[in-house]
Amino acid sequence: MSQILTLVGISTLQTLEMVLFSTLFSMVIGFPLGVLLYSTNSMGITPRPILNQVLSRIVNVLRSFPFIILMILLFPLSRLILGTSIGTTATIIPLSIAAAPFVARLVETALLEVDPGMIQAARAMGSTNSQIIVKVLIPESMPSLVSGITLTIINLIGYSAMAGTIGGGGLGDLAIRYGYQRFRPDVMAASVVVIIVMVEVIQFIGTRIANRMLANR
């Protein structure tokens, strides 16, 4: 029993590491891309139809790739940057790249929900596009953004579990190598329970934060 707890504990920490850093990196990539998608949209603050179509196609193509295939395709990049393509740290790179287009769409959708009247009012007061983004769009869309970040984290937990099937480490790797391949249903069950608990806790926290932001408007 103690051995199972030790294995689950180590794998849980690996999963948390993958999810934490891939969330941060996907936000760094996806948030500005989402703002750009919104801004160049026909309903955005600086419409650029051609640029928007190009960016939109790129995002759609990246989102269409199954994660397992994308991870295999990005093995050379992980090896180039980190010197290895397997393990917890190496998995962060494909996780981040896989989640970034998803983040971009969530950010774009959240910004599109902001009342256009607020943007017009900001323009009437002489606000620049940058000021509108920073002082109007982002603050007003924060509840939706928090919900989107919560959904991203939950998806990354699922992605990290899939990454375990090809040497990514974490709870997915534990469930496959120690649970399935060694015929240890108790290990597999423990891994699944921990993943379910993580998802429930993150969803609860994200929902509470978003609801509090809506109540304080």
PyMOL commands that set and color helices and strands:
alter all, ss='L'
color gray80, all
select helices_A, chain A and resi 2-40+49-64+67-73+75-82+88-112+116-124+129-140+142-166+170-180+185-215
alter helices_A, ss='H'
color red, helices_A
deselect
rebuild
show_as cartoon
